[in-house]
Amino acid sequence: LFLKSSISASSPLSSTSYRPSDPHQNSAGVACCQSRRLGSAVSLLSDLMGPHGSARTRALARGMATVVLMLVVLQLSTADSAQKGKEGEKRAGTEGKRSKSGQGSGAGQKLKRLADEGFSAAESGNLELCSSKFAAAAKLDPTYSDYHTQLATCLRGLGRKQEAIQEFELAKLHMDDTRNRAGGDMYWASVHINLGYLYAEGGGGGSVEGGMAKAAQAFSKATELAPRLSDAYSYLGNALSELGEFGKARDVYQKAIDKVVSKSETDKQSMLHFHLAGALGNLGNTERALKAYKASTRANPTFAAAYTNMGTIYQGKKQNEKARDVLEIAVKLDGQLAEAYTNLGVALQDVGDKKRAVLMTQTAVKLKPTLSPAQNNYGRALENDDQLENALSAYRKALQLSGASYSDAFCAKVYLEHFLCEWETLEEDMKLVAEHLRNNLQVSQRAQEPCVQPFRAFAYPLPQ
């Protein structure tokens, strides 16, 4: 699925890096908070704060504030009755625990004041003040989990992620205490999801050593606590995919599709099929991946990333007209999706439309100058259009971004330098060309498209 040839498309979009309609989802989450539809708020807002949320979402000033608001509402609507609304009831359990740690009614009033001030600070967006108030409350009453979760959320908003992780972990220690169960399983599912985000942030292995594995454990626990919370399955599958456990990820996505998400929830069905296709592609099952991408676009006909990856599969199958057609749909749906434009440029080149190939690949590098496959594909389109000096410049930019290990761009660069009589580094370059060729012809590469085109004009024998 992840094609290597310089005459093929760039790699498919990651199933964990694309979120449709982020601003709309953000607004919907806020509305759910305001109407106290807490389950929906957890689902919508936590999705936006996921480990692979789009850059646009992370840049939204309201993003963290709405998650803080979510926890505030959870506190006010659930733990509030345990913390503040039962002053007139028998409070033997809670007050007894506080008395054991030297806390009397005066301490209780102080805790109430600190919590109220923390909530007010959160609502006004003052996360520094919010964190200081909940830190003081957690110090006075260290076994009350909600102080830790509120503090963790504020710390994350301040960029103090490791401290936030510690606070969520402290909250978990007291998860089974009676007074910490007022929020129910949905509340604790959201706690585990937020903890999982922090561990998973940045992708790869996660934000700390073993972080992605810890994230998977947290998301798995969330699915146990809230087995109908479909987003938890998406996060779990994404974390497993980052760990390279694509078979397990496939099974998680399939379970969510078959048993958790209703057919009427088309956006979620679409995203889950998108994730499923990514896992299937990584397992080498491109036919099933193609079917999953088609299912994703049936559920959500405006999902540009699914059309983009579908086009990549068609390119790998050399069905160039089909690739072009679905990629044309992708760029019409999302004019900012650089991957769609560069893939479309390659597809147009494959069907002989050189001029539009240059235009589309050029658009891709303008949209995302740091996308090295886009620079490489731009170079190939320019070369095909006999703009050799410009093509060489594009290949060099691709190598600046990815290094000499990017075999397609490196070999194309060496060829053009040789053709244009730029021979200063030819001897050393040819040694690396030979290494790239040997690697490309290994048995382990048999499922990939071989990168033989860059070697088409080397008439001289390669070094032994």
VOGU-3710 file (C-alpha; in Angstrom, 3 decimals, decimal comma):
1> lflkssisas> 0,000/0,000/0,000  2,863/2,371/0,776  4,275/2,700/-2,711  7,954/3,509/-3,123  8,307/4,286/-6,804  8,997/7,847/-7,831  6,385/7,491/-10,562  3,721/6,554/-8,051  1,703/8,489/-5,560  2,864/9,563/-2,160
11> splsstsyrp> 2,006/7,316/0,765  -1,661/7,082/1,780  -2,861/9,432/4,434  -2,518/7,987/7,895  -5,762/6,796/9,390  -4,785/8,585/12,599  -3,981/12,014/11,261  -7,152/13,289/9,630  -10,225/14,666/11,334  -13,149/15,975/9,275
21> sdphqnsagv> -15,092/19,085/10,247  -13,128/19,947/13,390  -14,674/23,398/14,040  -18,177/21,952/13,687  -17,344/19,147/16,087  -15,876/21,625/18,551  -19,077/23,703/18,503  -21,217/20,597/18,848  -19,238/19,539/21,897  -19,703/22,917/23,540
31> accqsrrlgs> -23,435/22,733/22,860  -23,581/19,297/24,488  -21,768/20,684/27,542  -24,204/23,550/27,816  -27,185/21,220/27,605  -25,488/18,740/29,946  -25,549/15,914/27,397  -22,380/14,648/28,986  -21,893/11,408/27,097  -22,029/13,210/23,757
41> avsllsdlmg> -19,756/15,976/25,055  -17,135/13,458/26,135  -17,273/11,777/22,746  -17,133/14,943/20,632  -14,595/16,962/22,591  -12,251/14,133/23,480  -12,072/13,210/19,802  -10,719/16,671/19,007  -8,011/16,310/21,629  -6,849/12,926/20,329
51> phgsartral> -3,174/12,002/19,887  -3,325/12,649/16,180  -5,777/15,492/15,953  -5,186/17,842/13,063  -2,934/20,867/13,454  -5,935/23,085/12,811  -7,701/21,607/15,840  -4,705/21,907/18,129  -4,373/25,540/17,100  -7,932/26,393/18,067
61> argmatvvlm> -7,795/28,575/21,138  -11,098/27,163/22,294  -9,989/23,560/22,003  -8,508/23,152/25,454  -10,997/25,542/27,017  -13,885/23,401/25,861  -12,316/20,273/27,305  -11,828/22,103/30,585  -15,474/23,185/30,363  -16,443/19,572/29,761
71> lvvlqlstad> -14,815/18,495/32,996  -16,304/21,474/34,805  -19,761/20,443/33,695  -19,063/16,858/34,681  -18,005/18,084/38,089  -21,009/20,327/38,541  -23,516/17,775/37,347  -22,189/14,645/39,030  -19,601/15,060/41,754  -21,248/18,335/42,741
81> saqkgkegek> -23,892/16,460/44,679  -21,201/14,567/46,559  -19,015/17,622/47,105  -21,466/20,471/47,699  -25,072/19,405/47,388  -25,192/17,107/50,390  -24,388/19,562/53,171  -27,837/18,892/54,597  -27,528/15,111/54,377  -25,707/12,667/56,552
91> ragtegkrsk> -22,094/12,958/55,389  -20,505/10,313/57,536  -18,577/8,712/54,688  -17,019/11,803/53,176  -16,623/13,807/56,362  -15,263/10,753/58,124  -12,528/10,372/55,567  -11,688/14,036/55,801  -11,592/13,944/59,576  -9,034/11,138/59,488
101> sgqgsgagqk> -6,680/13,402/57,576  -7,230/16,293/59,959  -9,877/18,040/57,861  -12,883/19,474/59,624  -15,719/21,661/58,492  -13,275/24,573/58,041  -11,219/22,513/55,625  -14,389/21,511/53,804  -15,344/25,149/53,308  -11,832/25,901/52,056
111> lkrladegfs> -12,041/23,032/49,571  -15,390/24,307/48,332  -13,958/27,789/47,849  -10,871/26,486/46,033  -13,017/24,356/43,720  -15,364/27,250/42,941  -12,417/29,532/42,194  -10,858/26,853/40,017  -14,061/26,449/38,026  -14,364/30,212/37,544
121> aaesgnlelc> -10,753/30,424/36,364  -11,336/27,583/33,901  -14,447/29,218/32,502  -12,530/32,483/31,982  -9,611/30,649/30,327  -7,100/31,421/33,102  -5,423/28,023/33,245  -2,565/29,192/35,503  -5,000/30,247/38,192  -7,152/27,188/37,571
131> sskfaaaakl> -4,202/24,844/38,068  -3,072/26,586/41,255  -6,534/26,305/42,805  -6,967/22,628/42,007  -3,389/21,876/43,070  -4,178/23,401/46,464  -7,414/21,424/46,678  -5,650/18,175/45,766  -3,037/18,820/48,446  -5,735/19,294/51,082
141> dptysdyhtq> -7,777/16,285/49,948  -5,431/13,981/47,968  -7,872/11,085/47,696  -10,630/13,038/45,934  -9,969/12,124/42,308  -11,796/14,984/40,624  -9,307/17,552/41,919  -6,563/15,580/40,195  -8,443/15,284/36,904  -9,285/19,002/36,873
151> latclrglgr> -5,667/19,841/37,641  -4,422/17,452/34,949  -6,624/19,084/32,327  -5,343/22,554/33,223  -1,735/21,353/33,199  -2,150/19,879/29,769  -3,538/23,150/28,502  -0,413/24,843/29,873  1,825/22,374/28,035  2,958/20,657/31,247
161> kqeaiqefel> 2,139/17,224/29,923  4,241/15,052/32,203  2,704/16,668/35,271  -0,731/16,149/33,736  0,010/12,454/33,286  0,985/12,195/36,948  -2,251/13,818/38,064  -4,411/11,518/35,941  -2,516/8,535/37,347  -3,112/9,823/40,890
171> aklhmddtrn> -6,811/10,121/40,117  -6,893/6,509/38,933  -5,507/5,297/42,255  -8,790/6,263/43,918  -11,127/5,322/41,103  -12,979/2,721/43,156  -13,552/4,891/46,231  -17,287/5,365/46,781  -17,195/9,134/46,660  -15,212/9,068/43,413
181> raggdmywas> -17,842/7,005/41,602  -20,433/9,789/41,415  -19,549/10,513/37,797  -20,102/6,907/36,789  -18,297/4,841/34,185  -18,604/7,476/31,458  -16,686/9,948/33,576  -13,903/7,448/34,193  -13,853/6,467/30,545  -13,160/10,118/29,705
191> vhinlgylya> -10,371/10,185/32,287  -8,712/7,163/30,685  -9,144/8,643/27,214  -7,500/11,905/28,241  -4,665/9,998/29,889  -4,277/7,916/26,752  -3,994/11,082/24,654  -1,148/12,340/26,772  0,747/9,069/26,523  0,160/8,839/22,760
201> egggggsveg> 0,893/12,441/21,837  3,346/12,800/18,974  2,652/9,366/17,520  5,348/6,730/17,158  6,264/5,331/20,545  4,390/8,048/22,378  5,356/11,007/24,545  7,318/8,916/27,074  9,147/5,610/26,932  6,513/2,948/26,382
211> gmakaaqafs> 3,925/5,701/26,052  2,019/4,259/23,123  1,618/0,914/24,855  0,328/2,725/27,948  -2,026/4,702/25,732  -3,402/1,473/24,284  -3,995/0,167/27,812  -5,821/3,365/28,773  -8,012/3,309/25,674  -8,738/-0,379/26,193
221> katelaprls> -9,902/0,363/29,729  -12,132/3,115/28,323  -13,844/0,580/26,054  -14,486/-1,631/29,094  -15,927/1,240/31,107  -18,027/2,612/28,251  -18,544/-0,220/25,751  -20,910/1,933/23,667  -18,442/4,831/23,336  -17,357/4,219/19,759
231> daysylgnal> -14,591/6,803/19,754  -12,728/4,842/22,411  -12,445/1,973/19,917  -11,063/4,347/17,293  -8,403/5,601/19,707  -7,509/2,064/20,736  -7,212/0,965/17,128  -5,067/3,994/16,310  -2,699/3,292/19,188  -2,402/-0,362/18,161
241> selgefgkar> -1,640/0,753/14,609  1,127/3,021/15,885  2,536/-0,007/17,709  2,483/-1,975/14,448  -0,181/-4,357/15,769  -2,324/-4,014/12,656  -4,165/-7,307/13,109  -5,395/-6,272/16,540  -6,235/-2,806/15,230  -8,264/-4,345/12,405
251> dvyqkaidkv> -10,258/-6,419/14,866  -10,971/-3,404/17,094  -12,236/-1,300/14,172  -14,335/-4,171/12,856  -15,932/-4,734/16,257  -16,856/-1,069/16,494  -18,375/-1,151/13,001  -20,327/-4,337/13,571  -21,449/-4,018/17,188  -21,049/-0,475/18,513
261> vsksetdkqs> -21,867/2,186/15,913  -25,327/2,274/14,425  -25,848/2,552/10,676  -27,383/5,981/11,180  -24,130/7,336/12,642  -22,679/7,855/9,202  -19,726/10,061/10,159  -18,487/7,532/12,686  -19,098/4,655/10,292  -17,075/6,506/7,681
271> mlhfhlagal> -14,128/7,178/9,991  -14,055/3,620/11,312  -14,018/2,187/7,787  -11,213/4,642/6,986  -9,205/3,379/9,953  -10,012/-0,218/9,026  -8,752/0,336/5,483  -5,460/1,652/6,817  -4,954/-1,419/8,987  -5,878/-3,763/6,127
281> gnlgnteral> -3,483/-1,971/3,806  -0,648/-2,384/6,274  -1,482/-6,084/6,450  -1,098/-6,264/2,655  -4,782/-6,833/1,957  -5,284/-4,055/-0,587  -8,505/-5,517/-1,992  -10,251/-5,397/1,368  -8,686/-2,005/2,040  -10,181/-0,707/-1,195
291> kaykastran> -13,609/-2,018/-0,183  -13,266/-0,328/3,210  -12,383/3,012/1,608  -15,428/2,675/-0,642  -17,582/1,974/2,411  -16,088/5,056/4,058  -17,067/7,275/1,119  -20,552/5,745/0,927  -21,120/6,657/4,558  -19,603/10,113/4,079
301> ptfaaaytnm> -19,397/11,180/0,417  -17,460/14,330/1,391  -14,513/12,502/3,033  -11,625/13,651/0,809  -8,921/11,632/2,587  -10,729/8,368/1,834  -10,896/9,220/-1,878  -7,193/10,117/-1,775  -6,163/6,785/-0,334  -8,525/4,967/-2,690
311> gtiyqgkkqn> -6,722/6,678/-5,550  -3,381/5,518/-4,183  -4,559/1,914/-4,263  -5,783/2,284/-7,839  -2,374/3,703/-8,781  -0,676/0,688/-7,257  -2,950/-1,529/-9,339  -2,093/0,538/-12,481  -5,749/1,481/-12,900  -4,738/5,002/-13,825
321> ekardvleia> -8,072/6,345/-15,081  -9,857/5,218/-11,902  -7,093/6,759/-9,829  -7,423/10,054/-11,661  -11,207/10,103/-11,300  -11,331/9,544/-7,534  -8,451/11,966/-6,936  -10,300/14,621/-8,925  -13,144/14,144/-6,439  -10,727/14,470/-3,517
331> vkldgqlaea> -9,305/17,838/-4,568  -12,769/19,209/-5,257  -13,850/18,212/-1,766  -10,770/19,558/0,030  -8,738/22,216/-1,720  -6,144/22,181/1,071  -5,246/18,492/0,950  -1,726/18,407/-0,485  -1,624/14,608/-0,625  -4,622/14,578/-2,936
341> ytnlgvalqd> -3,044/17,096/-5,303  0,312/15,330/-5,551  -1,354/11,973/-6,130  -3,607/13,509/-8,749  -0,553/14,959/-10,458  0,998/11,505/-10,657  -2,254/10,028/-11,982  -2,459/12,720/-14,661  1,116/12,006/-15,636  0,292/8,328/-15,933
351> vgdkkravlm> -2,525/9,087/-18,385  -0,340/11,453/-20,407  -1,556/14,862/-19,236  1,865/16,432/-18,603  0,797/20,062/-18,197  -1,882/19,399/-15,605  0,481/17,004/-13,842  2,905/19,880/-13,328  0,108/22,162/-12,157  -1,300/19,677/-9,626
361> tqtavklkpt> 2,067/18,680/-8,150  3,056/22,341/-7,971  -0,133/23,064/-6,038  0,771/20,284/-3,598  4,194/21,735/-2,769  2,672/25,177/-2,312  0,161/23,744/0,143  2,710/21,669/2,029  6,335/22,576/1,155  7,700/20,141/3,748
371> lspaqnnygr> 6,028/17,067/2,201  9,014/15,342/0,590  7,000/12,933/-1,639  5,211/15,984/-3,035  8,543/17,612/-3,899  9,696/14,358/-5,506  6,499/14,011/-7,540  6,793/17,644/-8,593  10,298/16,921/-9,808  9,094/13,930/-11,815
381> alenddqlen> 6,325/15,968/-13,434  8,780/18,749/-14,338  11,244/16,239/-15,738  8,529/14,661/-17,869  7,728/18,146/-19,150  11,434/18,683/-20,049  11,955/21,320/-17,344  15,140/19,614/-16,213  16,790/22,327/-14,102  13,565/22,939/-12,173
391> alsayrkalq> 13,107/19,186/-11,749  16,607/18,865/-10,287  15,812/21,646/-7,823  12,655/19,812/-6,700  14,553/16,542/-6,180  17,135/18,369/-4,094  14,392/19,888/-1,940  12,946/16,431/-1,372  16,367/15,228/-0,239  16,799/18,211/2,067
401> lsgasysdaf> 13,596/17,129/3,768  14,185/13,367/3,894  17,917/12,799/3,396  19,816/10,611/0,939  17,920/7,545/2,150  14,990/8,707/-0,005  16,000/6,460/-2,893  13,559/7,765/-5,507  14,593/11,385/-5,153  18,288/10,584/-4,745
411> cakvylehfl> 18,556/8,404/-7,827  16,549/10,872/-9,910  18,816/13,678/-8,713  21,966/11,745/-9,647  20,569/10,951/-13,082  19,727/14,575/-13,839  23,057/15,841/-12,503  24,770/13,329/-14,774  22,616/14,368/-17,732  23,259/18,071/-17,060
421> cewetleedm> 27,023/17,495/-16,640  27,125/18,273/-12,913  29,668/15,588/-12,080  31,331/16,878/-8,907  29,850/14,221/-6,615  29,178/11,528/-9,219  31,632/8,912/-7,916  30,309/8,950/-4,359  26,740/9,261/-5,532  27,051/6,184/-7,732
431> klvaehlrnn> 28,112/4,077/-4,770  24,920/5,045/-2,961  22,890/4,455/-6,133  24,258/0,922/-6,229  23,281/0,441/-2,574  19,756/1,688/-3,226  19,431/-0,696/-6,161  20,645/-3,675/-4,154  18,189/-2,847/-1,364  15,341/-2,368/-3,793
441> lqvsqraqep> 15,850/-5,783/-5,365  15,773/-7,676/-2,054  13,157/-10,396/-1,623  11,626/-8,351/1,196  10,661/-5,720/-1,388  8,775/-8,136/-3,642  5,396/-6,692/-2,623  6,531/-3,164/-3,414  6,782/-1,485/-6,766  10,500/-1,552/-7,680
451> cvqpfrafay> 12,272/1,782/-8,072  13,923/0,876/-11,376  12,997/3,910/-13,435  15,621/6,201/-11,884  18,277/3,857/-13,275  16,960/3,917/-16,827  19,811/5,933/-18,356  22,844/4,739/-16,393  24,922/3,270/-19,190  28,041/2,929/-17,053
461> plpq> 28,615/-0,192/-14,908  27,774/0,220/-11,286  30,563/-0,244/-8,679  31,099/-3,817/-7,537
//
